Amino acid sequence: MTAGLIPGSPHEPAALPEPPPGGSEGGSLAASVLVPALPAASMLLLGLWRLDRGMWWDEITTYEVATRSLPDILRLLHTVDAVHGLYYLVMHLLLPPGAGDALLLRLPSVIGMAAAAAGTAAIGRRLAGPATGLTAGLVLAAMPLASRYAQEGRSYALVTASVVFSTLALLRALERPTATRWTAYTALVLPTTFLHPFAVLMLGAHGASLLAVRAPRRILRRWLCSAVPTVVCATLFIAYVRAQAAQVNWLLTPTWSAVTDLIRQFAGPTTTMTAVTLAVTACGALSADRWAAGSARIRGFALPWLLLPPGTLFAFSLIEPVYNERYVLYSLPALALLVAGGLNAMACGAAALLAQHRRTAPRNVAKRLPQGLPKRMLAAALGLGMPAALLFAQLPTHDWLRSVESRTDDQTAAARLLAEHGRDGDAVVFLPGTKRGVAYVYRHAFAGLNDVLLQQSPTRSATLTGTEVPAHRIRRLLDDQKRVWVVERATSTRRPDRRTTSAAKRKTLREDFHLAYEEAGWGLTVSLYVRDS
């Protein structure tokens, strides 16, 4: 056997055909730096724009868990929320306890989505050249869904970035199949599945891409050496977290409306914007290499990436509901690649028609037609104009996503109100159940208040919510209180509040106290009850 046929050998030939000029790793230094840098800077600016919005419930959970001690985090993960365990451990290194710093909480997500935009541009450059790569990165940065999760203190932006760089590592391994590059690919895909277990579906997309580009068998064998151990680890991880499946019992079996909602989330959100995006995407998915170089390469990698993870999760959710749009957010860069490929194909087609018209037009007309390189001019106009148009057309959506109304509640507003109006010695009661994470994130606001119904804190009970006294003790514990603040979070219609303890709280407050003050915010109501004299 020759050295060139040994998988992982430094002399092993590339598994992919040559990319367009500037698309390979041997392209110009300016292209290799500027193509990813401009989308990253754009996404970073959009991510930092109005980042200091109040926290909502999921972000409160992130902050409260991540600021526990390391042993306490590990105790919690043994009972609940292990699916986000790696993310909590990462955030543990960054967040100070009890500060409620929304900027610091969200900054990793901003950086993660900026990295995803840079990685998407780098993938597009390798597949179809620097112009297409730059467009793909800018399109991703302009998408409202990217902005939403860039500004949320949860793991989904980091998962997206990790999947993007796993795909980039796969491309690098195909271009030069060395042992070092395959090791780098394995080192990226394995932790990605621990950031979120459903990211393992990306391996199916990678396998389908290798088949689509007709990778040699030696490459498929080498990929399997990376994929199989990752799938085994991910399967064990999923089996472990499945014991905590009660966390997602609010998810419903997806219907056709969930499919159309996902399409609008990815390509919209308006009907016009969805139609335009899908039309350009179709150009990218259907164009041939003779019209636009690199089209087949983009199609081979982006279509499985876009379709397989959501499709697989939809299909599984018909048996056991686990689907949510954020679980497949990492497929969004694939749509950006297809849009960029479609714009490139449109520019190439327009240039070809113009060239044909110049050849067949009368001489006096041909002289007035554009000379030089209209293909590059058209590609630049479409490649930069389309992302700018996308951003401009969707500015109202971007603006709305930076308001508290874009999330289910505003926990920060409740803390601010209690800090202003609460008195030392006042009692505080949470409805429904024990949704009291805000008290641990904004400790200064609750410092003088007495959580009279708390039996064990979330940390001591190794839960997300803490435990409360049983219903029969509620009236006795409230008997000595003169002023009781009630922080009530709106209850989902899918999970009605039928808890015995909640009913006992409401009954006691209604019979022994009168409502003296109430302020309703987004998803929350803060009320003051004063004991009847």
One Martini backbone bead per residue (centre of mass of N, CA, C, O) as a GRO file, in nm:
protein
  533
    1MET     BB    1   0.096   0.036   0.023
    2THR     BB    2   0.065   0.357  -0.017
    3ALA     BB    3   0.088   0.658   0.137
    4GLY     BB    4  -0.159   0.798  -0.023
    5LEU     BB    5  -0.375   0.565   0.107
    6ILE     BB    6  -0.347   0.658   0.391
    7PRO     BB    7  -0.527   0.743   0.638
    8GLY     BB    8  -0.391   1.056   0.735
    9SER     BB    9  -0.197   1.122   0.537
   10PRO     BB   10  -0.010   1.389   0.416
   11HIS     BB   11  -0.054   1.257   0.102
   12GLU     BB   12  -0.343   1.269   0.087
   13PRO     BB   13  -0.589   1.325  -0.109
   14ALA     BB   14  -0.837   1.507  -0.189
   15ALA     BB   15  -1.206   1.481  -0.168
   16LEU     BB   16  -1.230   1.749  -0.319
   17PRO     BB   17  -1.284   1.963  -0.536
   18GLU     BB   18  -1.197   2.238  -0.668
   19PRO     BB   19  -1.231   2.545  -0.593
   20PRO     BB   20  -1.270   2.842  -0.641
   21PRO     BB   21  -1.121   3.120  -0.657
   22GLY     BB   22  -1.033   3.173  -0.317
   23GLY     BB   23  -1.162   2.905  -0.168
   24SER     BB   24  -0.912   2.813  -0.060
   25GLU     BB   25  -0.646   2.800   0.164
   26GLY     BB   26  -0.469   2.949  -0.078
   27GLY     BB   27  -0.565   3.214  -0.054
   28SER     BB   28  -0.583   3.517   0.023
   29LEU     BB   29  -0.529   3.697   0.303
   30ALA     BB   30  -0.760   3.897   0.275
   31ALA     BB   31  -0.985   3.687   0.244
   32SER     BB   32  -0.927   3.516   0.508
   33VAL     BB   33  -0.996   3.774   0.689
   34LEU     BB   34  -1.241   3.948   0.576
   35VAL     BB   35  -1.468   3.746   0.532
   36PRO     BB   36  -1.511   3.682   0.847
   37ALA     BB   37  -1.487   3.969   0.982
   38LEU     BB   38  -1.738   4.125   0.880
   39PRO     BB   39  -1.965   3.942   0.995
   40ALA     BB   40  -1.865   3.947   1.287
   41ALA     BB   41  -1.895   4.253   1.327
   42SER     BB   42  -2.196   4.272   1.260
   43MET     BB   43  -2.296   4.073   1.480
   44LEU     BB   44  -2.172   4.222   1.718
   45LEU     BB   45  -2.329   4.486   1.689
   46LEU     BB   46  -2.612   4.360   1.703
   47GLY     BB   47  -2.569   4.216   1.979
   48LEU     BB   48  -2.502   4.494   2.144
   49TRP     BB   49  -2.771   4.600   2.080
   50ARG     BB   50  -2.951   4.632   2.343
   51LEU     BB   51  -2.846   4.417   2.585
   52ASP     BB   52  -2.995   4.545   2.868
   53ARG     BB   53  -3.221   4.370   2.907
   54GLY     BB   54  -3.428   4.205   3.075
   55MET     BB   55  -3.480   3.920   3.240
   56TRP     BB   56  -3.576   3.596   3.199
   57TRP     BB   57  -3.637   3.292   3.322
   58ASP     BB   58  -3.407   3.132   3.179
   59GLU     BB   59  -3.184   3.335   3.262
   60ILE     BB   60  -3.219   3.311   3.561
   61THR     BB   61  -3.139   3.016   3.568
   62THR     BB   62  -2.856   3.046   3.465
   63TYR     BB   63  -2.751   3.235   3.688
   64GLU     BB   64  -2.822   3.069   3.941
   65VAL     BB   65  -2.663   2.810   3.866
   66ALA     BB   66  -2.376   2.928   3.781
   67THR     BB   67  -2.341   3.062   4.091
   68ARG     BB   68  -2.278   2.816   4.202
   69SER     BB   69  -2.118   2.578   4.318
   70LEU     BB   70  -1.971   2.312   4.185
   71PRO     BB   71  -2.103   2.092   4.365
   72ASP     BB   72  -2.396   2.203   4.328
   73ILE     BB   73  -2.414   2.165   4.024
   74LEU     BB   74  -2.368   1.857   4.023
   75ARG     BB   75  -2.615   1.789   4.195
   76LEU     BB   76  -2.825   1.901   4.002
   77LEU     BB   77  -2.751   1.730   3.741
   78HIS     BB   78  -2.850   1.460   3.875
   79THR     BB   79  -3.172   1.569   3.865
   80VAL     BB   80  -3.135   1.834   3.667
   81ASP     BB   81  -3.037   1.987   3.368
   82ALA     BB   82  -2.807   1.820   3.211
   83VAL     BB   83  -2.837   1.939   2.919
   84HIS     BB   84  -2.680   2.219   3.049
   85GLY     BB   85  -2.412   2.157   3.198
   86LEU     BB   86  -2.177   2.273   3.028
   87TYR     BB   87  -2.283   2.560   3.022
   88TYR     BB   88  -2.281   2.612   3.327
   89LEU     BB   89  -1.975   2.569   3.360
   90VAL     BB   90  -1.889   2.801   3.182
   91MET     BB   91  -2.052   3.028   3.336
   92HIS     BB   92  -1.913   2.990   3.613
   93LEU     BB   93  -1.645   3.145   3.513
   94LEU     BB   94  -1.808   3.443   3.463
   95LEU     BB   95  -2.010   3.467   3.709
   96PRO     BB   96  -2.130   3.662   3.950
   97PRO     BB   97  -2.284   3.659   4.240
   98GLY     BB   98  -2.572   3.858   4.276
   99ALA     BB   99  -2.569   4.083   4.022
  100GLY     BB  100  -2.740   4.078   3.753
  101ASP     BB  101  -2.565   4.060   3.474
  102ALA     BB  102  -2.677   4.078   3.155
  103LEU     BB  103  -2.427   4.132   2.984
  104LEU     BB  104  -2.252   3.892   3.085
  105LEU     BB  105  -2.455   3.669   3.020
  106ARG     BB  106  -2.473   3.743   2.690
  107LEU     BB  107  -2.186   3.764   2.566
  108PRO     BB  108  -2.131   3.467   2.475
  109SER     BB  109  -2.359   3.472   2.260
  110VAL     BB  110  -2.252   3.698   2.088
  111ILE     BB  111  -1.982   3.562   2.023
  112GLY     BB  112  -2.098   3.301   1.909
  113MET     BB  113  -2.254   3.432   1.666
  114ALA     BB  114  -2.009   3.572   1.544
  115ALA     BB  115  -1.858   3.306   1.492
  116ALA     BB  116  -2.074   3.185   1.307
  117ALA     BB  117  -2.047   3.399   1.086
  118ALA     BB  118  -1.749   3.348   1.028
  119GLY     BB  119  -1.773   3.042   0.965
  120THR     BB  120  -1.974   3.068   0.732
  121ALA     BB  121  -1.785   3.233   0.552
  122ALA     BB  122  -1.559   3.019   0.540
  123ILE     BB  123  -1.730   2.802   0.407
  124GLY     BB  124  -1.816   2.960   0.154
  125ARG     BB  125  -1.528   3.007   0.052
  126ARG     BB  126  -1.453   2.702   0.016
  127LEU     BB  127  -1.699   2.633  -0.180
  128ALA     BB  128  -1.736   2.944  -0.366
  129GLY     BB  129  -1.586   3.177  -0.246
  130PRO     BB  130  -1.553   3.494  -0.113
  131ALA     BB  131  -1.824   3.624  -0.196
  132THR     BB  132  -2.010   3.401  -0.085
  133GLY     BB  133  -1.903   3.402   0.203
  134LEU     BB  134  -1.969   3.693   0.276
  135THR     BB  135  -2.272   3.672   0.227
  136ALA     BB  136  -2.339   3.447   0.428
  137GLY     BB  137  -2.248   3.598   0.685
  138LEU     BB  138  -2.437   3.849   0.646
  139VAL     BB  139  -2.705   3.700   0.640
  140LEU     BB  140  -2.690   3.583   0.923
  141ALA     BB  141  -2.665   3.860   1.072
  142ALA     BB  142  -2.958   3.963   0.953
  143MET     BB  143  -3.104   3.756   1.114
  144PRO     BB  144  -3.331   3.753   1.367
  145LEU     BB  145  -3.267   3.474   1.499
  146ALA     BB  146  -2.974   3.543   1.560
  147SER     BB  147  -3.034   3.782   1.747
  148ARG     BB  148  -3.198   3.647   1.962
  149TYR     BB  149  -2.962   3.434   2.053
  150ALA     BB  150  -2.740   3.651   2.099
  151GLN     BB  151  -2.953   3.776   2.342
  152GLU     BB  152  -2.919   3.494   2.509
  153GLY     BB  153  -2.874   3.317   2.824
  154ARG     BB  154  -2.792   3.058   2.638
  155SER     BB  155  -2.666   2.781   2.438
  156TYR     BB  156  -2.746   2.817   2.124
  157ALA     BB  157  -2.515   2.990   2.005
  158LEU     BB  158  -2.285   2.792   2.082
  159VAL     BB  159  -2.391   2.555   1.920
  160THR     BB  160  -2.379   2.690   1.646
  161ALA     BB  161  -2.076   2.746   1.645
  162SER     BB  162  -1.986   2.450   1.683
  163VAL     BB  163  -2.113   2.340   1.421
  164VAL     BB  164  -1.969   2.523   1.223
  165PHE     BB  165  -1.673   2.431   1.309
  166SER     BB  166  -1.717   2.137   1.244
  167THR     BB  167  -1.767   2.178   0.941
  168LEU     BB  168  -1.499   2.318   0.885
  169ALA     BB  169  -1.323   2.079   0.977
  170LEU     BB  170  -1.426   1.885   0.761
  171LEU     BB  171  -1.328   2.044   0.517
  172ARG     BB  172  -1.029   2.040   0.593
  173ALA     BB  173  -1.008   1.727   0.589
  174LEU     BB  174  -1.083   1.702   0.284
  175GLU     BB  175  -0.851   1.879   0.167
  176ARG     BB  176  -0.654   1.757   0.419
  177PRO     BB  177  -0.613   1.424   0.523
  178THR     BB  178  -0.517   1.446   0.831
  179ALA     BB  179  -0.481   1.355   1.151
  180THR     BB  180  -0.510   1.639   1.272
  181ARG     BB  181  -0.784   1.713   1.134
  182TRP     BB  182  -0.950   1.476   1.244
  183THR     BB  183  -0.903   1.544   1.540
  184ALA     BB  184  -1.033   1.822   1.531
  185TYR     BB  185  -1.312   1.724   1.458
  186THR     BB  186  -1.360   1.545   1.705
  187ALA     BB  187  -1.303   1.779   1.917
  188LEU     BB  188  -1.576   1.926   1.827
  189VAL     BB  189  -1.821   1.722   1.816
  190LEU     BB  190  -1.824   1.612   2.103
  191PRO     BB  191  -1.891   1.877   2.277
  192THR     BB  192  -2.144   1.956   2.119
  193THR     BB  193  -2.328   1.722   2.240
  194PHE     BB  194  -2.298   1.857   2.539
  195LEU     BB  195  -2.443   2.124   2.490
  196HIS     BB  196  -2.643   1.947   2.293
  197PRO     BB  197  -2.782   1.649   2.204
  198PHE     BB  198  -2.918   1.738   1.918
  199ALA     BB  199  -2.640   1.791   1.770
  200VAL     BB  200  -2.598   1.495   1.662
  201LEU     BB  201  -2.759   1.536   1.391
  202MET     BB  202  -2.516   1.654   1.231
  203LEU     BB  203  -2.385   1.385   1.151
  204GLY     BB  204  -2.592   1.310   0.938
  205ALA     BB  205  -2.528   1.552   0.756
  206HIS     BB  206  -2.233   1.483   0.708
  207GLY     BB  207  -2.278   1.209   0.577
  208ALA     BB  208  -2.457   1.313   0.343
  209SER     BB  209  -2.239   1.501   0.224
  210LEU     BB  210  -2.031   1.285   0.151
  211LEU     BB  211  -2.221   1.148  -0.051
  212ALA     BB  212  -2.283   1.396  -0.233
  213VAL     BB  213  -1.955   1.435  -0.301
  214ARG     BB  214  -1.817   1.158  -0.331
  215ALA     BB  215  -1.655   1.031  -0.121
  216PRO     BB  216  -1.428   0.832  -0.042
  217ARG     BB  217  -1.396   0.552   0.144
  218ARG     BB  218  -1.160   0.648   0.322
  219ILE     BB  219  -1.320   0.892   0.429
  220LEU     BB  220  -1.559   0.745   0.550
  221ARG     BB  221  -1.392   0.581   0.750
  222ARG     BB  222  -1.269   0.824   0.898
  223TRP     BB  223  -1.538   0.948   0.986
  224LEU     BB  224  -1.638   0.704   1.152
  225CYS     BB  225  -1.412   0.727   1.367
  226SER     BB  226  -1.557   0.992   1.476
  227ALA     BB  227  -1.871   0.932   1.487
  228VAL     BB  228  -1.918   0.680   1.661
  229PRO     BB  229  -1.814   0.779   1.940
  230THR     BB  230  -2.006   1.021   1.947
  231VAL     BB  231  -2.273   0.862   1.938
  232VAL     BB  232  -2.226   0.699   2.191
  233CYS     BB  233  -2.201   0.938   2.386
  234ALA     BB  234  -2.474   1.068   2.313
  235THR     BB  235  -2.651   0.826   2.392
  236LEU     BB  236  -2.572   0.821   2.690
  237PHE     BB  237  -2.660   1.110   2.748
  238ILE     BB  238  -2.957   1.081   2.665
  239ALA     BB  239  -3.022   0.855   2.868
  240TYR     BB  240  -2.968   1.033   3.114
  241VAL     BB  241  -3.166   1.282   3.047
  242ARG     BB  242  -3.436   1.120   3.015
  243ALA     BB  243  -3.496   1.110   3.327
  244GLN     BB  244  -3.560   1.445   3.283
  245ALA     BB  245  -3.827   1.480   3.091
  246ALA     BB  246  -4.019   1.665   3.265
  247GLN     BB  247  -3.909   1.942   3.159
  248VAL     BB  248  -4.066   1.874   2.855
  249ASN     BB  249  -4.392   1.836   2.909
  250TRP     BB  250  -4.486   2.103   2.739
  251LEU     BB  251  -4.451   1.961   2.489
  252LEU     BB  252  -4.576   1.913   2.165
  253THR     BB  253  -4.706   1.773   1.906
  254PRO     BB  254  -4.627   1.825   1.598
  255THR     BB  255  -4.739   2.018   1.335
  256TRP     BB  256  -4.768   2.181   1.045
  257SER     BB  257  -4.741   2.460   1.187
  258ALA     BB  258  -4.449   2.408   1.288
  259VAL     BB  259  -4.322   2.412   1.010
  260THR     BB  260  -4.412   2.698   0.922
  261ASP     BB  261  -4.285   2.842   1.162
  262LEU     BB  262  -3.992   2.767   1.099
  263ILE     BB  263  -3.979   2.902   0.824
  264ARG     BB  264  -4.041   3.187   0.932
  265GLN     BB  265  -3.808   3.204   1.132
  266PHE     BB  266  -3.583   3.166   0.917
  267ALA     BB  267  -3.708   3.347   0.650
  268GLY     BB  268  -3.831   3.583   0.794
  269PRO     BB  269  -4.138   3.672   0.914
  270THR     BB  270  -4.255   3.765   0.665
  271THR     BB  271  -4.406   3.681   0.379
  272THR     BB  272  -4.222   3.830   0.183
  273MET     BB  273  -3.950   3.739   0.303
  274THR     BB  274  -3.998   3.439   0.272
  275ALA     BB  275  -4.032   3.434  -0.036
  276VAL     BB  276  -3.758   3.554  -0.113
  277THR     BB  277  -3.575   3.354   0.037
  278LEU     BB  278  -3.683   3.094  -0.102
  279ALA     BB  279  -3.616   3.177  -0.392
  280VAL     BB  280  -3.310   3.205  -0.352
  281THR     BB  281  -3.266   2.923  -0.237
  282ALA     BB  282  -3.357   2.772  -0.493
  283CYS     BB  283  -3.125   2.874  -0.668
  284GLY     BB  284  -2.903   2.739  -0.492
  285ALA     BB  285  -3.024   2.438  -0.511
  286LEU     BB  286  -3.053   2.432  -0.856
  287SER     BB  287  -2.794   2.513  -0.945
  288ALA     BB  288  -2.526   2.503  -1.164
  289ASP     BB  289  -2.186   2.501  -1.224
  290ARG     BB  290  -2.208   2.639  -1.511
  291TRP     BB  291  -2.319   2.902  -1.369
  292ALA     BB  292  -2.201   2.834  -1.063
  293ALA     BB  293  -1.939   2.808  -0.888
  294GLY     BB  294  -2.007   2.579  -0.613
  295SER     BB  295  -2.306   2.480  -0.601
  296ALA     BB  296  -2.270   2.177  -0.537
  297ARG     BB  297  -2.119   2.218  -0.270
  298ILE     BB  298  -2.335   2.374  -0.121
  299ARG     BB  299  -2.561   2.169  -0.155
  300GLY     BB  300  -2.415   1.923  -0.020
  301PHE     BB  301  -2.395   2.079   0.270
  302ALA     BB  302  -2.663   2.254   0.323
  303LEU     BB  303  -2.912   2.070   0.287
  304PRO     BB  304  -2.863   1.862   0.516
  305TRP     BB  305  -2.832   2.080   0.739
  306LEU     BB  306  -3.125   2.202   0.703
  307LEU     BB  307  -3.312   1.921   0.700
  308LEU     BB  308  -3.232   1.684   0.896
  309PRO     BB  309  -3.257   1.784   1.190
  310PRO     BB  310  -3.555   1.881   1.182
  311GLY     BB  311  -3.679   1.624   1.056
  312THR     BB  312  -3.593   1.426   1.280
  313LEU     BB  313  -3.727   1.575   1.519
  314PHE     BB  314  -4.010   1.567   1.412
  315ALA     BB  315  -4.041   1.260   1.385
  316PHE     BB  316  -3.983   1.190   1.686
  317SER     BB  317  -4.218   1.383   1.803
  318LEU     BB  318  -4.453   1.189   1.718
  319ILE     BB  319  -4.375   1.003   1.967
  320GLU     BB  320  -4.180   1.223   2.131
  321PRO     BB  321  -4.197   1.528   2.255
  322VAL     BB  322  -3.896   1.758   2.155
  323TYR     BB  323  -3.977   2.005   1.998
  324ASN     BB  324  -3.776   2.300   1.913
  325GLU     BB  325  -3.648   2.561   1.744
  326ARG     BB  326  -3.380   2.593   1.920
  327TYR     BB  327  -3.268   2.293   1.869
  328VAL     BB  328  -3.223   2.396   1.537
  329LEU     BB  329  -3.053   2.658   1.498
  330TYR     BB  330  -2.788   2.530   1.359
  331SER     BB  331  -2.933   2.544   1.058
  332LEU     BB  332  -2.921   2.846   0.970
  333PRO     BB  333  -2.645   2.868   0.809
  334ALA     BB  334  -2.746   2.701   0.565
  335LEU     BB  335  -2.937   2.915   0.456
  336ALA     BB  336  -2.721   3.131   0.407
  337LEU     BB  337  -2.566   2.964   0.194
  338LEU     BB  338  -2.801   2.935  -0.011
  339VAL     BB  339  -2.846   3.233  -0.055
  340ALA     BB  340  -2.562   3.292  -0.159
  341GLY     BB  341  -2.578   3.092  -0.394
  342GLY     BB  342  -2.821   3.227  -0.533
  343LEU     BB  343  -2.688   3.502  -0.583
  344ASN     BB  344  -2.456   3.392  -0.752
  345ALA     BB  345  -2.636   3.267  -0.974
  346MET     BB  346  -2.775   3.529  -1.057
  347ALA     BB  347  -2.518   3.681  -1.140
  348CYS     BB  348  -2.424   3.475  -1.354
  349GLY     BB  349  -2.678   3.482  -1.529
  350ALA     BB  350  -2.674   3.785  -1.591
  351ALA     BB  351  -2.391   3.788  -1.720
  352ALA     BB  352  -2.455   3.590  -1.949
  353LEU     BB  353  -2.682   3.754  -2.080
  354LEU     BB  354  -2.511   4.006  -2.134
  355ALA     BB  355  -2.300   3.870  -2.313
  356GLN     BB  356  -2.499   3.770  -2.528
  357HIS     BB  357  -2.612   4.050  -2.600
  358ARG     BB  358  -2.340   4.169  -2.695
  359ARG     BB  359  -2.298   3.965  -2.933
  360THR     BB  360  -2.600   4.025  -3.076
  361ALA     BB  361  -2.572   4.309  -3.090
  362PRO     BB  362  -2.536   4.585  -3.215
  363ARG     BB  363  -2.262   4.778  -3.228
  364ASN     BB  364  -2.387   5.044  -3.102
  365VAL     BB  365  -2.505   4.889  -2.854
  366ALA     BB  366  -2.254   4.732  -2.742
  367LYS     BB  367  -2.093   4.989  -2.658
  368ARG     BB  368  -2.309   5.058  -2.414
  369LEU     BB  369  -2.229   4.821  -2.273
  370PRO     BB  370  -2.091   4.664  -2.030
  371GLN     BB  371  -1.769   4.621  -1.932
  372GLY     BB  372  -1.559   4.367  -1.833
  373LEU     BB  373  -1.684   4.255  -1.496
  374PRO     BB  374  -2.006   4.194  -1.437
  375LYS     BB  375  -2.008   3.953  -1.247
  376ARG     BB  376  -1.867   4.092  -1.006
  377MET     BB  377  -2.058   4.331  -0.986
  378LEU     BB  378  -2.315   4.166  -0.938
  379ALA     BB  379  -2.215   4.007  -0.693
  380ALA     BB  380  -2.166   4.256  -0.516
  381ALA     BB  381  -2.447   4.378  -0.526
  382LEU     BB  382  -2.596   4.127  -0.414
  383GLY     BB  383  -2.406   4.039  -0.172
  384LEU     BB  384  -2.454   4.330  -0.024
  385GLY     BB  385  -2.754   4.413  -0.074
  386MET     BB  386  -2.919   4.181   0.052
  387PRO     BB  387  -2.836   4.204   0.351
  388ALA     BB  388  -2.920   4.501   0.375
  389ALA     BB  389  -3.218   4.452   0.300
  390LEU     BB  390  -3.282   4.253   0.522
  391LEU     BB  391  -3.219   4.442   0.756
  392PHE     BB  392  -3.407   4.676   0.684
  393ALA     BB  393  -3.679   4.511   0.662
  394GLN     BB  394  -3.613   4.388   0.979
  395LEU     BB  395  -3.590   4.611   1.199
  396PRO     BB  396  -3.853   4.579   1.362
  397THR     BB  397  -3.776   4.296   1.463
  398HIS     BB  398  -3.511   4.369   1.599
  399ASP     BB  399  -3.637   4.571   1.793
  400TRP     BB  400  -3.836   4.377   1.936
  401LEU     BB  401  -3.612   4.170   2.038
  402ARG     BB  402  -3.510   4.424   2.241
  403SER     BB  403  -3.757   4.356   2.408
  404VAL     BB  404  -3.955   4.226   2.660
  405GLU     BB  405  -4.190   4.124   2.463
  406SER     BB  406  -4.011   3.881   2.333
  407ARG     BB  407  -4.075   3.760   2.606
  408THR     BB  408  -4.253   3.611   2.868
  409ASP     BB  409  -4.073   3.792   3.071
  410ASP     BB  410  -3.979   4.033   3.357
  411GLN     BB  411  -3.778   3.994   3.624
  412THR     BB  412  -3.634   4.267   3.669
  413ALA     BB  413  -3.886   4.440   3.733
  414ALA     BB  414  -3.953   4.307   4.003
  415ALA     BB  415  -3.691   4.380   4.149
  416ARG     BB  416  -3.715   4.686   4.118
  417LEU     BB  417  -3.980   4.723   4.273
  418LEU     BB  418  -3.889   4.599   4.547
  419ALA     BB  419  -3.651   4.794   4.594
  420GLU     BB  420  -3.846   5.052   4.613
  421HIS     BB  421  -4.108   4.927   4.813
  422GLY     BB  422  -3.975   4.765   5.011
  423ARG     BB  423  -3.961   4.627   5.342
  424ASP     BB  424  -3.842   4.546   5.619
  425GLY     BB  425  -4.011   4.231   5.687
  426ASP     BB  426  -4.136   4.157   5.449
  427ALA     BB  427  -4.317   3.947   5.264
  428VAL     BB  428  -4.270   3.668   5.026
  429VAL     BB  429  -4.453   3.542   4.739
  430PHE     BB  430  -4.485   3.267   4.510
  431LEU     BB  431  -4.628   3.259   4.174
  432PRO     BB  432  -4.617   2.967   4.100
  433GLY     BB  433  -4.497   2.790   4.329
  434THR     BB  434  -4.116   2.817   4.293
  435LYS     BB  435  -4.046   3.104   4.126
  436ARG     BB  436  -3.732   3.227   4.279
  437GLY     BB  437  -3.465   3.307   4.117
  438VAL     BB  438  -3.467   3.623   4.140
  439ALA     BB  439  -3.373   3.628   4.447
  440TYR     BB  440  -3.069   3.525   4.367
  441VAL     BB  441  -2.986   3.739   4.156
  442TYR     BB  442  -3.147   3.984   4.326
  443ARG     BB  443  -3.051   4.024   4.638
  444HIS     BB  444  -3.085   4.327   4.704
  445ALA     BB  445  -3.405   4.333   4.663
  446PHE     BB  446  -3.441   4.078   4.894
  447ALA     BB  447  -3.288   4.131   5.167
  448GLY     BB  448  -3.553   4.234   5.357
  449LEU     BB  449  -3.702   3.978   5.288
  450ASN     BB  450  -3.950   3.715   5.366
  451ASP     BB  451  -3.941   3.371   5.286
  452VAL     BB  452  -4.180   3.199   5.451
  453LEU     BB  453  -4.228   2.927   5.251
  454LEU     BB  454  -3.946   2.831   5.273
  455GLN     BB  455  -3.763   2.528   5.314
  456GLN     BB  456  -3.572   2.498   5.052
  457SER     BB  457  -3.333   2.575   4.868
  458PRO     BB  458  -3.215   2.521   4.561
  459THR     BB  459  -2.935   2.432   4.656
  460ARG     BB  460  -3.012   2.230   4.888
  461SER     BB  461  -3.228   2.065   4.691
  462ALA     BB  462  -3.125   2.031   4.396
  463THR     BB  463  -3.281   2.265   4.238
  464LEU     BB  464  -3.452   2.524   4.057
  465THR     BB  465  -3.685   2.612   4.303
  466GLY     BB  466  -3.726   2.463   4.544
  467THR     BB  467  -3.890   2.428   4.863
  468GLU     BB  468  -4.202   2.401   5.024
  469VAL     BB  469  -4.439   2.414   5.222
  470PRO     BB  470  -4.709   2.282   5.308
  471ALA     BB  471  -5.037   2.375   5.282
  472HIS     BB  472  -5.115   2.355   5.601
  473ARG     BB  473  -4.884   2.594   5.677
  474ILE     BB  474  -4.949   2.868   5.543
  475ARG     BB  475  -5.141   3.023   5.736
  476ARG     BB  476  -4.953   3.022   5.985
  477LEU     BB  477  -4.712   3.179   5.845
  478LEU     BB  478  -4.906   3.437   5.770
  479ASP     BB  479  -5.019   3.545   6.046
  480ASP     BB  480  -4.749   3.738   6.117
  481GLN     BB  481  -4.824   3.909   5.868
  482LYS     BB  482  -4.875   4.240   5.724
  483ARG     BB  483  -4.685   4.216   5.463
  484VAL     BB  484  -4.741   4.094   5.118
  485TRP     BB  485  -4.556   3.985   4.858
  486VAL     BB  486  -4.647   3.914   4.511
  487VAL     BB  487  -4.502   3.690   4.273
  488GLU     BB  488  -4.645   3.657   3.945
  489ARG     BB  489  -4.651   3.412   3.705
  490ALA     BB  490  -4.749   3.335   3.417
  491THR     BB  491  -4.955   3.079   3.306
  492SER     BB  492  -4.962   2.829   3.113
  493THR     BB  493  -5.211   2.679   2.924
  494ARG     BB  494  -5.054   2.393   2.930
  495ARG     BB  495  -4.995   2.466   3.259
  496PRO     BB  496  -5.192   2.465   3.491
  497ASP     BB  497  -5.277   2.599   3.809
  498ARG     BB  498  -5.317   2.310   4.050
  499ARG     BB  499  -5.188   2.368   4.309
  500THR     BB  500  -5.230   2.345   4.638
  501THR     BB  501  -5.045   2.576   4.735
  502SER     BB  502  -5.162   2.797   4.555
  503ALA     BB  503  -5.450   2.785   4.665
  504ALA     BB  504  -5.374   2.851   4.961
  505LYS     BB  505  -5.256   3.127   4.913
  506ARG     BB  506  -5.503   3.264   4.786
  507LYS     BB  507  -5.701   3.214   5.020
  508THR     BB  508  -5.548   3.366   5.242
  509LEU     BB  509  -5.525   3.642   5.103
  510ARG     BB  510  -5.834   3.684   5.057
  511GLU     BB  511  -5.926   3.650   5.372
  512ASP     BB  512  -5.674   3.825   5.540
  513PHE     BB  513  -5.645   4.027   5.297
  514HIS     BB  514  -5.559   4.325   5.112
  515LEU     BB  515  -5.536   4.506   4.828
  516ALA     BB  516  -5.289   4.778   4.784
  517TYR     BB  517  -5.106   4.669   4.535
  518GLU     BB  518  -5.049   4.687   4.166
  519GLU     BB  519  -4.821   4.544   3.910
  520ALA     BB  520  -4.816   4.501   3.562
  521GLY     BB  521  -4.628   4.319   3.346
  522TRP     BB  522  -4.433   4.113   3.157
  523GLY     BB  523  -4.558   3.815   3.285
  524LEU     BB  524  -4.604   3.999   3.552
  525THR     BB  525  -4.706   4.022   3.904
  526VAL     BB  526  -4.709   4.281   4.155
  527SER     BB  527  -4.811   4.248   4.499
  528LEU     BB  528  -4.986   4.404   4.781
  529TYR     BB  529  -5.056   4.271   5.101
  530VAL     BB  530  -5.280   4.361   5.367
  531ARG     BB  531  -5.378   4.331   5.672
  532ASP     BB  532  -5.652   4.308   5.835
  533SER     BB  533  -5.783   4.502   6.114
   0.00000   0.00000   0.00000
